[in-house]
Amino acid sequence: MENRERRQSERAGRRIYIVMAVLWLLAAIAGFLFFVPFVEMDNPLNFIMASDYGKVNTNESKEGVRVLLEPDEGTLSVGVRTDLKGYAGYDRIRNEFFGVEIDMAKSLAEHMGFDKVCFVGVTLNDRTDALLEGKADCLVAAYSREGGALQGIHLSEDYLTQEERLVVRRSSRIESPEDLEGTLIGVRARSSSDGNVRSYFADAGIDVSIQEYGDYVALFNALWRGEVDAVCTNAAVAKNYFDSSQDEILPFSLGETHYVVATREGADLSEKADEAVRGMLSDGSMENILKNWGM
């Protein structure tokens, strides 16, 4: 009798264990499916392959511009940065692209007279080639006047000016430029921040060393691991990456970066892009987009 009760108790215990394990597994899967779709694309391949998760939303956007995965006749192809957090990503649940440059590209297309737009994922390293080789008709792509005045490239007037700022750990006790004497500062390689930080400290007569990193994730990881004493980037990028509980954006500016829309020199679209940027600035649509994304 006791043996039978013991076996029944053991079987009940096993059933409870199995049920709990299944519930834990289902919870883990649900958490994964909820989190992953909201992670921004970190390279152009992921961005382009977003179509693998379902048909891209081609419904009319609020600007009246249809979004296509591949360009066809009468489509404006706009290069957007997929290596910058918050600039261009893909939401697999809502089946749509998102980010400040996505909204800008749609509004730019409408102001240029296009009713269809296609996004081309680019990075800091390949965006100029994408434009010159015809993969994109124009670039938003965090393109700056300081770093973009290249042969064969036409630049619009500025649509945004951003201050270059330093991010430090709160525990560092760095508060002023003078506190940075003898420190190591990290920058994104080939960015406008690189030139601005070098010029600022050279003019101030403050001796600092500069370490370049290939992307912003590596740059901020270097700060958090203590490899550098500070990192320099523009204010918008700093807000997207820094840890507000442990990091601090210093209040002084190291210079300015002026953002523009880039087209190929001599292209028919250059004048239209210039007019579109002026129109977006005058009718407030540019201001609304930037404000919506905290810029």
C-alpha positions in Angstrom: 0.0 0.0 0.0 2.8 2.4 1.0 4.7 1.5 -2.2 1.8 2.3 -4.4 1.2 5.6 -2.7 4.9 6.4 -3.1 4.8 5.6 -6.8 1.7 7.7 -7.3 3.4 10.6 -5.5 6.5 10.2 -7.7 4.4 10.2 -10.9 2.5 13.3 -9.7 5.8 15.0 -9.0 7.2 14.2 -12.4 4.0 15.6 -14.1 4.4 18.8 -12.1 8.0 19.1 -13.1 7.2 18.5 -16.8 4.4 21.1 -16.7 6.7 23.6 -15.1 9.5 23.0 -17.7 7.0 23.4 -20.6 5.7 26.7 -19.1 9.3 28.0 -18.6 10.1 27.1 -22.2 7.0 28.8 -23.5 7.8 31.9 -21.5 11.4 32.0 -22.8 10.2 31.7 -26.4 7.6 34.5 -25.9 10.2 36.8 -24.4 12.5 36.1 -27.3 9.8 36.8 -29.9 8.8 40.0 -28.1 12.4 41.5 -27.8 14.1 40.6 -31.0 11.8 42.4 -33.5 12.6 45.7 -31.9 16.3 45.5 -32.2 17.7 47.9 -34.9 19.5 46.5 -37.9 23.2 46.6 -37.3 24.4 46.1 -40.9 23.1 46.5 -44.4 22.7 42.7 -45.0 20.2 42.4 -42.1 18.3 45.4 -43.3 17.9 44.2 -46.9 17.0 40.7 -45.7 14.1 42.1 -43.7 11.9 40.9 -46.5 12.6 37.3 -45.4 10.2 37.9 -42.4 7.3 38.8 -44.6 6.1 41.2 -47.3 7.3 44.8 -46.8 4.5 47.2 -45.9 3.5 48.9 -49.2 0.4 50.7 -47.8 0.2 54.4 -48.1 2.3 56.1 -45.5 1.2 59.2 -43.7 3.2 61.2 -46.3 1.4 59.5 -49.1 4.5 57.6 -50.3 4.5 53.9 -50.8 7.5 51.9 -49.4 8.9 49.2 -51.7 11.7 46.7 -51.0 13.1 46.9 -54.6 13.0 50.0 -56.7 10.9 50.1 -59.9 10.3 52.9 -62.4 9.5 56.2 -60.6 11.0 55.1 -57.2 13.4 57.2 -55.2 16.1 55.1 -53.6 17.4 56.7 -50.5 20.5 55.6 -48.6 20.0 55.4 -44.8 22.4 54.4 -42.0 21.8 50.9 -40.6 24.8 51.0 -38.3 23.4 53.8 -36.1 21.0 53.0 -33.4 17.6 54.7 -34.0 18.3 55.8 -37.5 17.0 52.9 -39.7 15.7 49.6 -38.5 13.0 47.0 -39.3 10.1 45.9 -37.0 9.2 42.3 -37.8 5.9 42.4 -35.9 4.5 45.5 -37.5 6.2 44.6 -40.7 7.6 48.1 -41.4 10.8 50.1 -41.4 11.4 52.7 -38.6 13.8 55.4 -37.6 14.6 59.0 -38.0 16.1 58.6 -41.5 13.2 56.4 -42.6 10.8 59.2 -41.8 13.1 61.7 -43.4 13.4 59.6 -46.6 9.7 59.3 -47.0 9.1 63.0 -46.5 12.0 63.8 -48.8 10.5 61.6 -51.6 7.1 63.3 -51.2 8.7 66.8 -51.4 10.6 65.7 -54.5 7.4 64.6 -56.2 7.8 60.8 -55.9 5.0 58.5 -54.8 7.3 55.5 -54.1 10.5 55.2 -52.0 13.0 52.4 -51.5 15.5 52.3 -48.6 19.1 51.3 -49.2 21.0 50.3 -46.1 24.5 51.8 -45.9 27.2 52.4 -43.3 29.8 55.1 -42.8 32.3 53.1 -44.8 30.2 52.3 -47.9 27.7 55.1 -48.2 29.6 57.2 -50.7 30.3 54.2 -52.9 26.6 53.4 -52.8 25.8 56.8 -54.1 28.5 57.1 -56.8 27.8 53.6 -58.1 24.1 54.3 -58.5 22.8 52.0 -55.8 21.1 55.0 -54.1 19.8 58.1 -55.8 20.6 60.2 -52.7 21.8 59.8 -49.2 20.5 61.0 -45.9 22.8 58.5 -44.0 24.0 61.0 -41.4 26.0 62.7 -44.1 27.8 65.8 -42.9 29.2 68.8 -44.8 32.5 68.4 -42.8 33.1 64.8 -44.0 31.1 64.8 -47.3 32.7 67.4 -49.6 34.1 64.9 -52.0 34.6 65.0 -55.8 31.4 64.0 -57.6 29.2 64.7 -54.6 26.6 67.5 -54.4 25.5 68.6 -51.0 22.2 70.3 -50.1 21.9 73.1 -47.5 22.1 72.0 -43.9 19.0 70.4 -42.4 20.5 69.8 -38.9 23.4 71.1 -36.8 24.6 68.9 -34.0 27.2 69.7 -31.3 30.1 67.4 -30.7 30.1 66.2 -27.1 32.1 64.1 -24.8 30.7 61.1 -22.8 32.4 60.0 -19.6 31.7 57.7 -16.8 30.1 59.5 -13.8 32.8 58.0 -11.5 35.6 59.6 -13.6 35.2 63.1 -12.0 35.9 64.6 -15.4 34.0 67.9 -15.6 36.0 70.4 -17.7 38.3 70.3 -20.8 41.3 70.7 -18.5 40.4 67.5 -16.6 41.2 65.6 -19.8 44.9 66.4 -19.8 46.8 63.2 -20.5 43.7 61.1 -21.1 42.7 58.7 -23.9 39.6 59.7 -25.9 37.8 57.2 -28.2 36.2 58.3 -31.5 34.4 56.6 -34.4 37.0 56.1 -37.2 36.4 58.4 -40.2 33.7 60.4 -38.5 33.5 64.2 -38.2 34.0 63.7 -34.4 37.5 62.5 -35.1 38.6 65.8 -36.7 36.6 68.0 -34.3 38.1 66.5 -31.2 41.7 66.7 -32.5 41.2 70.4 -33.5 39.6 71.3 -30.3 42.3 70.0 -27.9 45.1 71.1 -30.2 43.7 74.7 -30.2 43.3 74.5 -26.4 46.8 73.3 -25.8 45.5 70.3 -23.9 47.5 67.0 -24.5 45.2 64.1 -25.2 45.5 60.8 -27.1 43.0 59.6 -29.6 41.9 55.9 -30.2 39.7 55.1 -33.2 37.0 52.4 -33.2 35.2 50.8 -36.2 31.6 51.3 -34.9 29.7 53.0 -32.1 29.0 49.7 -30.2 32.8 49.0 -30.0 33.3 52.7 -29.1 31.0 52.7 -26.1 32.0 49.3 -25.0 35.6 50.6 -24.8 34.3 53.4 -22.4 32.4 50.9 -20.3 35.4 48.5 -20.1 37.7 51.4 -19.1 39.8 51.2 -22.2 39.3 55.0 -22.8 38.6 57.9 -20.5 36.0 59.5 -22.7 34.3 59.1 -26.1 33.5 61.9 -28.5 30.4 61.9 -30.8 27.6 64.2 -31.8 24.9 64.8 -29.2 22.2 62.8 -31.0 24.3 59.7 -31.2 25.5 60.1 -27.6 21.9 60.1 -26.4 21.1 56.9 -28.3 24.1 54.9 -26.9 25.1 56.2 -23.5 24.1 54.6 -20.2 22.1 57.3 -18.4 22.6 55.6 -15.0 26.4 55.4 -15.3 27.5 57.9 -18.0 27.4 61.6 -18.3 27.4 63.9 -21.4 29.6 66.8 -20.6 28.0 70.2 -21.1 30.7 71.9 -23.3 30.8 71.6 -27.1 33.9 70.5 -29.1 32.5 71.8 -32.4 29.6 71.4 -34.8 28.6 68.9 -37.5 26.2 70.1 -40.2 24.1 67.4 -41.8 23.0 67.5 -45.5 21.4 65.4 -48.2 23.9 64.1 -50.7 23.3 63.5 -54.4 25.6 62.8 -57.4 27.1 66.0 -58.9 25.3 67.0 -62.0 22.4 64.6 -61.5 18.9 65.9 -62.4 17.8 65.0 -58.8 20.3 67.4 -57.2 18.2 70.5 -57.7 15.0 68.6 -56.7 16.7 67.4 -53.5 17.9 70.9 -52.7 14.3 72.3 -53.1 12.9 69.4 -51.1 15.2 70.1 -48.1 14.3 73.8 -48.3 10.6 72.9 -48.4 10.9 70.5 -45.4 12.6 73.2 -43.4 10.1 75.9 -44.3 6.9 73.9 -43.8 8.1 72.4 -40.5 8.1 68.8 -41.5 11.8 68.4 -40.9 11.5 70.0 -37.5 8.7 67.6 -36.6 10.6 64.5 -37.7 13.7 65.5 -35.8 11.8 66.4 -32.7 9.9 63.1 -32.8 13.2 61.3 -32.6 14.7 63.5 -29.9 17.0 65.5 -32.1 
